[in-house]
Amino acid sequence: MAAHEETAQQSQHLASDAQLLARARGDADAFRDLYERYAERIYAYHRRCSRDGDAAQDLTAETFAQAWLVRSRFRDEAAGSAAPWLYGIARNVLLMSVRRRSLERVSRERLGLLGESAAVAQRAHEPDETWLEELDVALGELPESQREAIRLRFESDLAYEDVAAALATTPQAARVRVHRALRALRTKLTETTEGSK
């Protein structure tokens, strides 16, 4: 190994996290060095929280992807250490993942797809990607006003009063719009389920 390469490597190992992040604004290698310092610890955090190795790998990748995207916003508030910043991002990624799963479960319940019938039980064991693709198709077939009401109510998790304000209508009209959209989605997804048997 050339002497200047060895000196550069030693310099990277001696650099603080804050210095690496400052360099990472224009140097992907500096961010890679930060990743190598923390990847195992962030993975261990996600593994403890999720109790699932595959999920922990996905969450770790998402954590560092988010860190890369917001690296220019890093502020050194821990004497050169990026640990609190990275763990904060990891926590947010984990919470968003939990919220997405919870919203998906709530959506399935509200659509009437978590019941006792054999068809529904069979659907519950199919890959989530398939169900979500079918849901996307069904949503795309709704009128725009109903689609937006569903998005505000379930994706944004807004109360009917807030949905109504966003749609410039009354809470009762917003509730009716969501109810009609749910009924239409339930019908479309039930037809898809029965057609795939």
mmCIF file of the C-alpha atoms, coordinates in Angstrom:
data_MODEL
# 
_entry.id   MODEL 
# 
loop_
_atom_site.group_PDB 
_atom_site.id 
_atom_site.type_symbol 
_atom_site.label_atom_id 
_atom_site.label_alt_id 
_atom_site.label_comp_id 
_atom_site.label_asym_id 
_atom_site.label_entity_id 
_atom_site.label_seq_id 
_atom_site.pdbx_PDB_ins_code 
_atom_site.Cartn_x 
_atom_site.Cartn_y 
_atom_site.Cartn_z 
_atom_site.occupancy 
_atom_site.B_iso_or_equiv 
_atom_site.pdbx_formal_charge 
_atom_site.auth_seq_id 
_atom_site.auth_comp_id 
_atom_site.auth_asym_id 
_atom_site.auth_atom_id 
_atom_site.pdbx_PDB_model_num 
ATOM 1   C CA . MET A 1 1   ? 0.000   0.000   0.000  1.00 0.00 ? 1   MET A CA 1 
ATOM 2   C CA . ALA A 1 2   ? 1.352   3.428   -0.897 1.00 0.00 ? 2   ALA A CA 1 
ATOM 3   C CA . ALA A 1 3   ? 2.341   5.640   2.012  1.00 0.00 ? 3   ALA A CA 1 
ATOM 4   C CA . HIS A 1 4   ? -0.111  8.418   1.060  1.00 0.00 ? 4   HIS A CA 1 
ATOM 5   C CA . GLU A 1 5   ? -3.025  5.908   0.927  1.00 0.00 ? 5   GLU A CA 1 
ATOM 6   C CA . GLU A 1 6   ? -2.139  4.590   4.368  1.00 0.00 ? 6   GLU A CA 1 
ATOM 7   C CA . THR A 1 7   ? -1.924  8.147   5.713  1.00 0.00 ? 7   THR A CA 1 
ATOM 8   C CA . ALA A 1 8   ? -5.350  8.937   4.197  1.00 0.00 ? 8   ALA A CA 1 
ATOM 9   C CA . GLN A 1 9   ? -6.867  5.851   5.845  1.00 0.00 ? 9   GLN A CA 1 
ATOM 10  C CA . GLN A 1 10  ? -5.360  6.769   9.220  1.00 0.00 ? 10  GLN A CA 1 
ATOM 11  C CA . SER A 1 11  ? -6.703  10.286  8.798  1.00 0.00 ? 11  SER A CA 1 
ATOM 12  C CA . GLN A 1 12  ? -10.221 8.907   8.164  1.00 0.00 ? 12  GLN A CA 1 
ATOM 13  C CA . HIS A 1 13  ? -9.993  6.713   11.275 1.00 0.00 ? 13  HIS A CA 1 
ATOM 14  C CA . LEU A 1 14  ? -8.852  9.688   13.370 1.00 0.00 ? 14  LEU A CA 1 
ATOM 15  C CA . ALA A 1 15  ? -11.534 12.020  12.004 1.00 0.00 ? 15  ALA A CA 1 
ATOM 16  C CA . SER A 1 16  ? -14.518 12.713  14.235 1.00 0.00 ? 16  SER A CA 1 
ATOM 17  C CA . ASP A 1 17  ? -18.008 11.827  13.071 1.00 0.00 ? 17  ASP A CA 1 
ATOM 18  C CA . ALA A 1 18  ? -18.690 15.534  12.637 1.00 0.00 ? 18  ALA A CA 1 
ATOM 19  C CA . GLN A 1 19  ? -15.655 15.889  10.385 1.00 0.00 ? 19  GLN A CA 1 
ATOM 20  C CA . LEU A 1 20  ? -16.727 12.888  8.319  1.00 0.00 ? 20  LEU A CA 1 
ATOM 21  C CA . LEU A 1 21  ? -20.217 14.348  7.884  1.00 0.00 ? 21  LEU A CA 1 
ATOM 22  C CA . ALA A 1 22  ? -18.765 17.705  6.877  1.00 0.00 ? 22  ALA A CA 1 
ATOM 23  C CA . ARG A 1 23  ? -16.653 15.939  4.233  1.00 0.00 ? 23  ARG A CA 1 
ATOM 24  C CA . ALA A 1 24  ? -19.599 13.739  3.219  1.00 0.00 ? 24  ALA A CA 1 
ATOM 25  C CA . ARG A 1 25  ? -21.379 16.764  1.740  1.00 0.00 ? 25  ARG A CA 1 
ATOM 26  C CA . GLY A 1 26  ? -19.087 16.330  -1.240 1.00 0.00 ? 26  GLY A CA 1 
ATOM 27  C CA . ASP A 1 27  ? -17.368 12.992  -0.609 1.00 0.00 ? 27  ASP A CA 1 
ATOM 28  C CA . ALA A 1 28  ? -19.343 9.733   -0.542 1.00 0.00 ? 28  ALA A CA 1 
ATOM 29  C CA . ASP A 1 29  ? -16.312 7.855   0.823  1.00 0.00 ? 29  ASP A CA 1 
ATOM 30  C CA . ALA A 1 30  ? -16.463 9.916   4.016  1.00 0.00 ? 30  ALA A CA 1 
ATOM 31  C CA . PHE A 1 31  ? -20.097 8.890   4.494  1.00 0.00 ? 31  PHE A CA 1 
ATOM 32  C CA . ARG A 1 32  ? -19.135 5.254   3.845  1.00 0.00 ? 32  ARG A CA 1 
ATOM 33  C CA . ASP A 1 33  ? -16.590 5.544   6.680  1.00 0.00 ? 33  ASP A CA 1 
ATOM 34  C CA . LEU A 1 34  ? -19.318 6.850   8.978  1.00 0.00 ? 34  LEU A CA 1 
ATOM 35  C CA . TYR A 1 35  ? -21.552 3.965   7.888  1.00 0.00 ? 35  TYR A CA 1 
ATOM 36  C CA . GLU A 1 36  ? -18.819 1.455   8.726  1.00 0.00 ? 36  GLU A CA 1 
ATOM 37  C CA . ARG A 1 37  ? -18.447 2.972   12.189 1.00 0.00 ? 37  ARG A CA 1 
ATOM 38  C CA . TYR A 1 38  ? -22.128 2.706   13.044 1.00 0.00 ? 38  TYR A CA 1 
ATOM 39  C CA . ALA A 1 39  ? -23.807 0.083   10.858 1.00 0.00 ? 39  ALA A CA 1 
ATOM 40  C CA . GLU A 1 40  ? -23.467 -2.784  13.350 1.00 0.00 ? 40  GLU A CA 1 
ATOM 41  C CA . ARG A 1 41  ? -24.729 -0.676  16.254 1.00 0.00 ? 41  ARG A CA 1 
ATOM 42  C CA . ILE A 1 42  ? -27.713 0.669   14.295 1.00 0.00 ? 42  ILE A CA 1 
ATOM 43  C CA . TYR A 1 43  ? -28.508 -2.845  13.085 1.00 0.00 ? 43  TYR A CA 1 
ATOM 44  C CA . ALA A 1 44  ? -28.343 -4.137  16.688 1.00 0.00 ? 44  ALA A CA 1 
ATOM 45  C CA . TYR A 1 45  ? -30.740 -1.368  17.765 1.00 0.00 ? 45  TYR A CA 1 
ATOM 46  C CA . HIS A 1 46  ? -33.239 -2.258  15.047 1.00 0.00 ? 46  HIS A CA 1 
ATOM 47  C CA . ARG A 1 47  ? -32.824 -5.969  15.758 1.00 0.00 ? 47  ARG A CA 1 
ATOM 48  C CA . ARG A 1 48  ? -33.631 -5.433  19.450 1.00 0.00 ? 48  ARG A CA 1 
ATOM 49  C CA . CYS A 1 49  ? -36.662 -3.322  18.623 1.00 0.00 ? 49  CYS A CA 1 
ATOM 50  C CA . SER A 1 50  ? -38.085 -5.394  15.766 1.00 0.00 ? 50  SER A CA 1 
ATOM 51  C CA . ARG A 1 51  ? -36.903 -8.884  16.832 1.00 0.00 ? 51  ARG A CA 1 
ATOM 52  C CA . ASP A 1 52  ? -36.548 -9.654  13.121 1.00 0.00 ? 52  ASP A CA 1 
ATOM 53  C CA . GLY A 1 53  ? -33.193 -9.838  11.344 1.00 0.00 ? 53  GLY A CA 1 
ATOM 54  C CA . ASP A 1 54  ? -34.573 -9.123  7.876  1.00 0.00 ? 54  ASP A CA 1 
ATOM 55  C CA . ALA A 1 55  ? -36.614 -6.174  9.122  1.00 0.00 ? 55  ALA A CA 1 
ATOM 56  C CA . ALA A 1 56  ? -33.572 -4.886  11.015 1.00 0.00 ? 56  ALA A CA 1 
ATOM 57  C CA . GLN A 1 57  ? -31.499 -4.945  7.820  1.00 0.00 ? 57  GLN A CA 1 
ATOM 58  C CA . ASP A 1 58  ? -34.184 -3.022  5.940  1.00 0.00 ? 58  ASP A CA 1 
ATOM 59  C CA . LEU A 1 59  ? -34.549 -0.508  8.764  1.00 0.00 ? 59  LEU A CA 1 
ATOM 60  C CA . THR A 1 60  ? -30.768 -0.056  8.975  1.00 0.00 ? 60  THR A CA 1 
ATOM 61  C CA . ALA A 1 61  ? -30.571 0.614   5.241  1.00 0.00 ? 61  ALA A CA 1 
ATOM 62  C CA . GLU A 1 62  ? -33.445 3.102   5.514  1.00 0.00 ? 62  GLU A CA 1 
ATOM 63  C CA . THR A 1 63  ? -31.747 4.821   8.481  1.00 0.00 ? 63  THR A CA 1 
ATOM 64  C CA . PHE A 1 64  ? -28.549 5.430   6.543  1.00 0.00 ? 64  PHE A CA 1 
ATOM 65  C CA . ALA A 1 65  ? -30.450 6.420   3.414  1.00 0.00 ? 65  ALA A CA 1 
ATOM 66  C CA . GLN A 1 66  ? -32.247 9.073   5.468  1.00 0.00 ? 66  GLN A CA 1 
ATOM 67  C CA . ALA A 1 67  ? -28.968 10.136  7.090  1.00 0.00 ? 67  ALA A CA 1 
ATOM 68  C CA . TRP A 1 68  ? -27.401 10.551  3.641  1.00 0.00 ? 68  TRP A CA 1 
ATOM 69  C CA . LEU A 1 69  ? -30.305 12.687  2.455  1.00 0.00 ? 69  LEU A CA 1 
ATOM 70  C CA . VAL A 1 70  ? -30.132 15.038  5.452  1.00 0.00 ? 70  VAL A CA 1 
ATOM 71  C CA . ARG A 1 71  ? -26.359 14.954  6.036  1.00 0.00 ? 71  ARG A CA 1 
ATOM 72  C CA . SER A 1 72  ? -26.027 18.674  5.295  1.00 0.00 ? 72  SER A CA 1 
ATOM 73  C CA . ARG A 1 73  ? -28.371 19.430  8.219  1.00 0.00 ? 73  ARG A CA 1 
ATOM 74  C CA . PHE A 1 74  ? -26.167 17.683  10.797 1.00 0.00 ? 74  PHE A CA 1 
ATOM 75  C CA . ARG A 1 75  ? -25.228 19.932  13.708 1.00 0.00 ? 75  ARG A CA 1 
ATOM 76  C CA . ASP A 1 76  ? -22.444 18.837  16.047 1.00 0.00 ? 76  ASP A CA 1 
ATOM 77  C CA . GLU A 1 77  ? -24.097 18.846  19.462 1.00 0.00 ? 77  GLU A CA 1 
ATOM 78  C CA . ALA A 1 78  ? -22.212 15.904  21.006 1.00 0.00 ? 78  ALA A CA 1 
ATOM 79  C CA . ALA A 1 79  ? -18.521 16.837  20.888 1.00 0.00 ? 79  ALA A CA 1 
ATOM 80  C CA . GLY A 1 80  ? -17.972 15.431  17.405 1.00 0.00 ? 80  GLY A CA 1 
ATOM 81  C CA . SER A 1 81  ? -20.100 12.298  17.792 1.00 0.00 ? 81  SER A CA 1 
ATOM 82  C CA . ALA A 1 82  ? -22.907 11.556  15.334 1.00 0.00 ? 82  ALA A CA 1 
ATOM 83  C CA . ALA A 1 83  ? -24.343 8.790   17.532 1.00 0.00 ? 83  ALA A CA 1 
ATOM 84  C CA . PRO A 1 84  ? -27.266 10.798  19.009 1.00 0.00 ? 84  PRO A CA 1 
ATOM 85  C CA . TRP A 1 85  ? -28.139 12.124  15.540 1.00 0.00 ? 85  TRP A CA 1 
ATOM 86  C CA . LEU A 1 86  ? -28.027 8.668   13.927 1.00 0.00 ? 86  LEU A CA 1 
ATOM 87  C CA . TYR A 1 87  ? -30.028 7.035   16.728 1.00 0.00 ? 87  TYR A CA 1 
ATOM 88  C CA . GLY A 1 88  ? -32.604 9.806   16.415 1.00 0.00 ? 88  GLY A CA 1 
ATOM 89  C CA . ILE A 1 89  ? -32.959 9.027   12.713 1.00 0.00 ? 89  ILE A CA 1 
ATOM 90  C CA . ALA A 1 90  ? -33.118 5.286   13.484 1.00 0.00 ? 90  ALA A CA 1 
ATOM 91  C CA . ARG A 1 91  ? -35.888 5.892   16.017 1.00 0.00 ? 91  ARG A CA 1 
ATOM 92  C CA . ASN A 1 92  ? -37.905 7.942   13.523 1.00 0.00 ? 92  ASN A CA 1 
ATOM 93  C CA . VAL A 1 93  ? -37.469 5.284   10.824 1.00 0.00 ? 93  VAL A CA 1 
ATOM 94  C CA . LEU A 1 94  ? -38.634 2.619   13.273 1.00 0.00 ? 94  LEU A CA 1 
ATOM 95  C CA . LEU A 1 95  ? -41.664 4.665   14.356 1.00 0.00 ? 95  LEU A CA 1 
ATOM 96  C CA . MET A 1 96  ? -42.650 5.322   10.739 1.00 0.00 ? 96  MET A CA 1 
ATOM 97  C CA . SER A 1 97  ? -42.378 1.601   9.998  1.00 0.00 ? 97  SER A CA 1 
ATOM 98  C CA . VAL A 1 98  ? -44.593 0.742   12.969 1.00 0.00 ? 98  VAL A CA 1 
ATOM 99  C CA . ARG A 1 99  ? -47.073 3.438   11.947 1.00 0.00 ? 99  ARG A CA 1 
ATOM 100 C CA . ARG A 1 100 ? -47.207 2.151   8.352  1.00 0.00 ? 100 ARG A CA 1 
ATOM 101 C CA . ARG A 1 101 ? -47.929 -1.402  9.567  1.00 0.00 ? 101 ARG A CA 1 
ATOM 102 C CA . SER A 1 102 ? -50.543 -0.109  11.984 1.00 0.00 ? 102 SER A CA 1 
ATOM 103 C CA . LEU A 1 103 ? -52.240 1.982   9.284  1.00 0.00 ? 103 LEU A CA 1 
ATOM 104 C CA . GLU A 1 104 ? -52.216 -0.995  6.927  1.00 0.00 ? 104 GLU A CA 1 
ATOM 105 C CA . ARG A 1 105 ? -53.832 -3.197  9.600  1.00 0.00 ? 105 ARG A CA 1 
ATOM 106 C CA . VAL A 1 106 ? -56.422 -0.523  10.431 1.00 0.00 ? 106 VAL A CA 1 
ATOM 107 C CA . SER A 1 107 ? -57.143 -0.032  6.733  1.00 0.00 ? 107 SER A CA 1 
ATOM 108 C CA . ARG A 1 108 ? -57.683 -3.764  6.268  1.00 0.00 ? 108 ARG A CA 1 
ATOM 109 C CA . GLU A 1 109 ? -60.009 -3.881  9.259  1.00 0.00 ? 109 GLU A CA 1 
ATOM 110 C CA . ARG A 1 110 ? -62.002 -0.890  8.046  1.00 0.00 ? 110 ARG A CA 1 
ATOM 111 C CA . LEU A 1 111 ? -62.235 -2.339  4.572  1.00 0.00 ? 111 LEU A CA 1 
ATOM 112 C CA . GLY A 1 112 ? -63.708 -5.479  6.115  1.00 0.00 ? 112 GLY A CA 1 
ATOM 113 C CA . LEU A 1 113 ? -60.838 -7.665  4.952  1.00 0.00 ? 113 LEU A CA 1 
ATOM 114 C CA . LEU A 1 114 ? -59.946 -9.050  8.373  1.00 0.00 ? 114 LEU A CA 1 
ATOM 115 C CA . GLY A 1 115 ? -62.925 -11.276 9.052  1.00 0.00 ? 115 GLY A CA 1 
ATOM 116 C CA . GLU A 1 116 ? -63.722 -14.920 9.575  1.00 0.00 ? 116 GLU A CA 1 
ATOM 117 C CA . SER A 1 117 ? -64.344 -16.052 6.017  1.00 0.00 ? 117 SER A CA 1 
ATOM 118 C CA . ALA A 1 118 ? -61.972 -18.489 4.351  1.00 0.00 ? 118 ALA A CA 1 
ATOM 119 C CA . ALA A 1 119 ? -61.406 -16.096 1.460  1.00 0.00 ? 119 ALA A CA 1 
ATOM 120 C CA . VAL A 1 120 ? -60.324 -13.349 3.833  1.00 0.00 ? 120 VAL A CA 1 
ATOM 121 C CA . ALA A 1 121 ? -58.132 -15.734 5.812  1.00 0.00 ? 121 ALA A CA 1 
ATOM 122 C CA . GLN A 1 122 ? -56.473 -16.813 2.591  1.00 0.00 ? 122 GLN A CA 1 
ATOM 123 C CA . ARG A 1 123 ? -55.930 -13.164 1.586  1.00 0.00 ? 123 ARG A CA 1 
ATOM 124 C CA . ALA A 1 124 ? -54.357 -12.366 4.964  1.00 0.00 ? 124 ALA A CA 1 
ATOM 125 C CA . HIS A 1 125 ? -51.587 -14.893 4.263  1.00 0.00 ? 125 HIS A CA 1 
ATOM 126 C CA . GLU A 1 126 ? -50.710 -13.579 0.835  1.00 0.00 ? 126 GLU A CA 1 
ATOM 127 C CA . PRO A 1 127 ? -47.747 -11.226 0.455  1.00 0.00 ? 127 PRO A CA 1 
ATOM 128 C CA . ASP A 1 128 ? -48.469 -7.658  1.505  1.00 0.00 ? 128 ASP A CA 1 
ATOM 129 C CA . GLU A 1 129 ? -47.114 -6.390  -1.825 1.00 0.00 ? 129 GLU A CA 1 
ATOM 130 C CA . THR A 1 130 ? -49.898 -8.199  -3.705 1.00 0.00 ? 130 THR A CA 1 
ATOM 131 C CA . TRP A 1 131 ? -52.593 -6.798  -1.437 1.00 0.00 ? 131 TRP A CA 1 
ATOM 132 C CA . LEU A 1 132 ? -51.137 -3.300  -1.646 1.00 0.00 ? 132 LEU A CA 1 
ATOM 133 C CA . GLU A 1 133 ? -50.978 -3.480  -5.453 1.00 0.00 ? 133 GLU A CA 1 
ATOM 134 C CA . GLU A 1 134 ? -54.651 -4.499  -5.544 1.00 0.00 ? 134 GLU A CA 1 
ATOM 135 C CA . LEU A 1 135 ? -55.483 -1.680  -3.149 1.00 0.00 ? 135 LEU A CA 1 
ATOM 136 C CA . ASP A 1 136 ? -53.601 0.827   -5.330 1.00 0.00 ? 136 ASP A CA 1 
ATOM 137 C CA . VAL A 1 137 ? -55.534 -0.318  -8.402 1.00 0.00 ? 137 VAL A CA 1 
ATOM 138 C CA . ALA A 1 138 ? -58.843 -0.100  -6.548 1.00 0.00 ? 138 ALA A CA 1 
ATOM 139 C CA . LEU A 1 139 ? -57.983 3.358   -5.209 1.00 0.00 ? 139 LEU A CA 1 
ATOM 140 C CA . GLY A 1 140 ? -57.085 4.503   -8.699 1.00 0.00 ? 140 GLY A CA 1 
ATOM 141 C CA . GLU A 1 141 ? -60.586 3.579   -9.884 1.00 0.00 ? 141 GLU A CA 1 
ATOM 142 C CA . LEU A 1 142 ? -62.301 5.792   -7.293 1.00 0.00 ? 142 LEU A CA 1 
ATOM 143 C CA . PRO A 1 143 ? -63.484 9.317   -8.115 1.00 0.00 ? 143 PRO A CA 1 
ATOM 144 C CA . GLU A 1 144 ? -60.837 11.902  -7.201 1.00 0.00 ? 144 GLU A CA 1 
ATOM 145 C CA . SER A 1 145 ? -62.923 13.357  -4.344 1.00 0.00 ? 145 SER A CA 1 
ATOM 146 C CA . GLN A 1 146 ? -63.303 9.944   -2.685 1.00 0.00 ? 146 GLN A CA 1 
ATOM 147 C CA . ARG A 1 147 ? -59.648 9.050   -3.245 1.00 0.00 ? 147 ARG A CA 1 
ATOM 148 C CA . GLU A 1 148 ? -58.532 12.287  -1.580 1.00 0.00 ? 148 GLU A CA 1 
ATOM 149 C CA . ALA A 1 149 ? -60.919 11.730  1.346  1.00 0.00 ? 149 ALA A CA 1 
ATOM 150 C CA . ILE A 1 150 ? -59.456 8.240   1.898  1.00 0.00 ? 150 ILE A CA 1 
ATOM 151 C CA . ARG A 1 151 ? -55.902 9.577   1.668  1.00 0.00 ? 151 ARG A CA 1 
ATOM 152 C CA . LEU A 1 152 ? -56.561 12.313  4.226  1.00 0.00 ? 152 LEU A CA 1 
ATOM 153 C CA . ARG A 1 153 ? -58.461 10.028  6.606  1.00 0.00 ? 153 ARG A CA 1 
ATOM 154 C CA . PHE A 1 154 ? -56.139 7.013   6.591  1.00 0.00 ? 154 PHE A CA 1 
ATOM 155 C CA . GLU A 1 155 ? -52.738 7.992   5.187  1.00 0.00 ? 155 GLU A CA 1 
ATOM 156 C CA . SER A 1 156 ? -52.609 11.352  6.960  1.00 0.00 ? 156 SER A CA 1 
ATOM 157 C CA . ASP A 1 157 ? -54.655 9.970   9.884  1.00 0.00 ? 157 ASP A CA 1 
ATOM 158 C CA . LEU A 1 158 ? -56.814 13.113  10.089 1.00 0.00 ? 158 LEU A CA 1 
ATOM 159 C CA . ALA A 1 159 ? -60.036 13.466  12.074 1.00 0.00 ? 159 ALA A CA 1 
ATOM 160 C CA . TYR A 1 160 ? -63.191 14.040  10.010 1.00 0.00 ? 160 TYR A CA 1 
ATOM 161 C CA . GLU A 1 161 ? -63.203 17.723  10.974 1.00 0.00 ? 161 GLU A CA 1 
ATOM 162 C CA . ASP A 1 162 ? -59.712 18.105  9.483  1.00 0.00 ? 162 ASP A CA 1 
ATOM 163 C CA . VAL A 1 163 ? -60.628 16.072  6.403  1.00 0.00 ? 163 VAL A CA 1 
ATOM 164 C CA . ALA A 1 164 ? -63.627 18.376  5.930  1.00 0.00 ? 164 ALA A CA 1 
ATOM 165 C CA . ALA A 1 165 ? -61.456 21.492  6.254  1.00 0.00 ? 165 ALA A CA 1 
ATOM 166 C CA . ALA A 1 166 ? -58.977 20.156  3.685  1.00 0.00 ? 166 ALA A CA 1 
ATOM 167 C CA . LEU A 1 167 ? -61.802 19.312  1.280  1.00 0.00 ? 167 LEU A CA 1 
ATOM 168 C CA . ALA A 1 168 ? -63.746 22.540  1.935  1.00 0.00 ? 168 ALA A CA 1 
ATOM 169 C CA . THR A 1 169 ? -66.850 20.658  3.015  1.00 0.00 ? 169 THR A CA 1 
ATOM 170 C CA . THR A 1 170 ? -68.680 19.714  6.213  1.00 0.00 ? 170 THR A CA 1 
ATOM 171 C CA . PRO A 1 171 ? -67.562 16.930  8.569  1.00 0.00 ? 171 PRO A CA 1 
ATOM 172 C CA . GLN A 1 172 ? -70.764 15.014  7.763  1.00 0.00 ? 172 GLN A CA 1 
ATOM 173 C CA . ALA A 1 173 ? -70.095 15.267  4.001  1.00 0.00 ? 173 ALA A CA 1 
ATOM 174 C CA . ALA A 1 174 ? -66.488 14.157  4.570  1.00 0.00 ? 174 ALA A CA 1 
ATOM 175 C CA . ARG A 1 175 ? -67.723 11.158  6.578  1.00 0.00 ? 175 ARG A CA 1 
ATOM 176 C CA . VAL A 1 176 ? -70.165 10.210  3.799  1.00 0.00 ? 176 VAL A CA 1 
ATOM 177 C CA . ARG A 1 177 ? -67.436 10.545  1.178  1.00 0.00 ? 177 ARG A CA 1 
ATOM 178 C CA . VAL A 1 178 ? -65.099 8.257   3.149  1.00 0.00 ? 178 VAL A CA 1 
ATOM 179 C CA . HIS A 1 179 ? -67.914 5.765   3.809  1.00 0.00 ? 179 HIS A CA 1 
ATOM 180 C CA . ARG A 1 180 ? -68.784 5.561   0.102  1.00 0.00 ? 180 ARG A CA 1 
ATOM 181 C CA . ALA A 1 181 ? -65.120 5.162   -0.831 1.00 0.00 ? 181 ALA A CA 1 
ATOM 182 C CA . LEU A 1 182 ? -64.662 2.360   1.716  1.00 0.00 ? 182 LEU A CA 1 
ATOM 183 C CA . ARG A 1 183 ? -67.766 0.591   0.464  1.00 0.00 ? 183 ARG A CA 1 
ATOM 184 C CA . ALA A 1 184 ? -66.529 0.834   -3.148 1.00 0.00 ? 184 ALA A CA 1 
ATOM 185 C CA . LEU A 1 185 ? -63.057 -0.402  -2.158 1.00 0.00 ? 185 LEU A CA 1 
ATOM 186 C CA . ARG A 1 186 ? -64.502 -3.284  -0.146 1.00 0.00 ? 186 ARG A CA 1 
ATOM 187 C CA . THR A 1 187 ? -66.585 -4.343  -3.144 1.00 0.00 ? 187 THR A CA 1 
ATOM 188 C CA . LYS A 1 188 ? -63.641 -4.134  -5.569 1.00 0.00 ? 188 LYS A CA 1 
ATOM 189 C CA . LEU A 1 189 ? -61.248 -5.999  -3.276 1.00 0.00 ? 189 LEU A CA 1 
ATOM 190 C CA . THR A 1 190 ? -63.810 -8.680  -2.432 1.00 0.00 ? 190 THR A CA 1 
ATOM 191 C CA . GLU A 1 191 ? -64.387 -9.256  -6.146 1.00 0.00 ? 191 GLU A CA 1 
ATOM 192 C CA . THR A 1 192 ? -60.614 -9.541  -6.651 1.00 0.00 ? 192 THR A CA 1 
ATOM 193 C CA . THR A 1 193 ? -60.330 -12.018 -3.779 1.00 0.00 ? 193 THR A CA 1 
ATOM 194 C CA . GLU A 1 194 ? -63.173 -14.184 -5.061 1.00 0.00 ? 194 GLU A CA 1 
ATOM 195 C CA . GLY A 1 195 ? -61.914 -13.986 -8.639 1.00 0.00 ? 195 GLY A CA 1 
ATOM 196 C CA . SER A 1 196 ? -58.470 -15.270 -7.607 1.00 0.00 ? 196 SER A CA 1 
ATOM 197 C CA . LYS A 1 197 ? -59.834 -18.416 -5.890 1.00 0.00 ? 197 LYS A CA 1 
# 
